[in-house]
Amino acid sequence: MSVSLRKGNTRLPPEVNRVLYVRNLPFNISSEEMYDIFGKFGAIRQIRIGTNKDTRGTAFVVYEDIYDAKTAVDHLSGFNVANRYLIVLYYQQAKMSKKFDQKKKEEEIVKMQEKYGVSTKDK
């Protein structure tokens, strides 16, 4: 079995994880087609396909094993499905939630300014 050899001394970059974010999917792709495409690279825990107008054409694919996820990214980025080239990325929580964090950060800055008596407004 090659599994133990494969995991020997391989150091993965920090952004590599088991959750993939897939973009540029055909809107009418089925779960079965997704499992056919992504299942070739290893056991899949879950696939979530976007269905509303903001998430159509995207999906999350969660592999059981991080090395299978890496292999899928390496092989499926740019893969042609129904004349669309897939964009396969590692899901990065920080990037996805950045939009929501911006307001929180602005509020923190205001609190800090008040605490230390610093003002950005001209008096």
C-alpha positions in Angstrom: 0.0 0.0 0.0 1.4 3.4 -1.0 -0.4 5.4 1.6 2.3 5.2 4.2 5.0 6.0 1.7 3.1 9.0 0.4 2.8 10.5 3.8 6.4 9.9 4.8 8.1 13.2 4.9 5.8 15.3 2.8 5.5 18.8 4.2 2.4 20.6 3.0 2.1 24.3 2.5 0.0 26.0 5.3 -3.0 26.8 3.0 -3.5 23.1 2.1 -6.6 21.6 3.8 -9.3 19.0 3.3 -11.9 21.5 2.2 -11.9 22.7 -1.4 -13.8 25.6 -2.8 -14.8 25.1 -6.4 -15.8 27.9 -8.8 -17.0 28.2 -12.4 -19.1 25.0 -12.3 -21.9 24.5 -14.7 -25.1 25.7 -13.0 -26.9 22.4 -13.7 -24.1 20.1 -12.4 -25.5 17.2 -10.3 -24.1 15.8 -7.1 -23.5 12.5 -8.9 -21.3 14.3 -11.5 -19.4 16.1 -8.7 -18.8 12.7 -6.9 -17.6 11.2 -10.3 -15.2 14.0 -10.9 -13.8 14.6 -7.4 -14.2 11.0 -6.1 -11.4 9.9 -8.5 -8.9 11.4 -6.1 -10.0 9.9 -2.8 -12.8 9.4 -0.3 -15.2 12.3 0.0 -16.8 13.3 3.2 -19.2 15.8 1.8 -20.1 17.9 -1.3 -22.2 21.0 -1.0 -23.3 22.6 -4.3 -24.4 26.3 -4.3 -28.1 26.6 -5.3 -29.1 30.2 -4.8 -28.3 33.1 -7.1 -25.2 34.1 -5.1 -23.7 30.7 -4.9 -24.6 29.0 -8.1 -21.6 27.6 -10.0 -19.7 27.0 -6.7 -19.3 24.1 -4.4 -17.5 22.9 -1.4 -15.8 19.5 -1.6 -14.6 18.0 1.7 -12.2 15.1 1.5 -11.5 12.6 4.3 -7.7 12.9 3.7 -5.7 16.1 3.2 -3.4 14.5 0.7 -6.3 13.5 -1.5 -7.5 17.1 -1.4 -4.1 18.3 -2.5 -4.1 15.8 -5.4 -7.5 16.9 -6.5 -6.4 20.6 -6.5 -3.3 19.7 -8.5 -5.3 17.7 -11.1 -8.6 19.6 -11.3 -7.6 23.2 -11.5 -8.4 24.2 -15.1 -10.3 20.9 -15.7 -12.9 21.3 -18.4 -16.5 20.5 -17.4 -19.2 21.3 -20.0 -16.9 23.9 -21.6 -16.2 25.6 -18.3 -12.7 25.5 -16.7 -12.9 24.7 -13.0 -11.3 26.9 -10.5 -10.3 24.7 -7.5 -9.0 26.4 -4.4 -8.3 25.5 -0.8 -11.1 26.9 1.3 -9.6 29.6 3.5 -11.8 30.7 6.3 -10.0 34.0 6.8 -10.6 35.1 3.2 -14.2 34.0 3.2 -15.1 35.8 6.4 -13.0 38.9 5.6 -16.2 40.7 4.5 -17.8 40.2 7.8 -14.7 41.0 9.8 -14.3 44.5 8.3 -17.2 46.0 10.3 -16.0 44.4 13.5 -12.5 45.7 13.0 -13.8 49.3 12.4 -15.8 49.1 15.6 -12.7 47.9 17.5 -10.7 50.8 16.2 -13.4 53.3 17.4 -13.4 51.7 20.8 -9.6 51.9 21.0 -9.6 55.5 19.9 -12.2 56.3 22.6 -10.2 54.4 25.3 -7.0 56.3 24.5 -8.6 59.6 23.7 -7.4 59.6 20.1 -9.7 61.1 17.5 -9.5 61.1 13.7 -12.1 63.8 13.4 -11.1 67.4 13.2 -12.4 69.4 16.2 
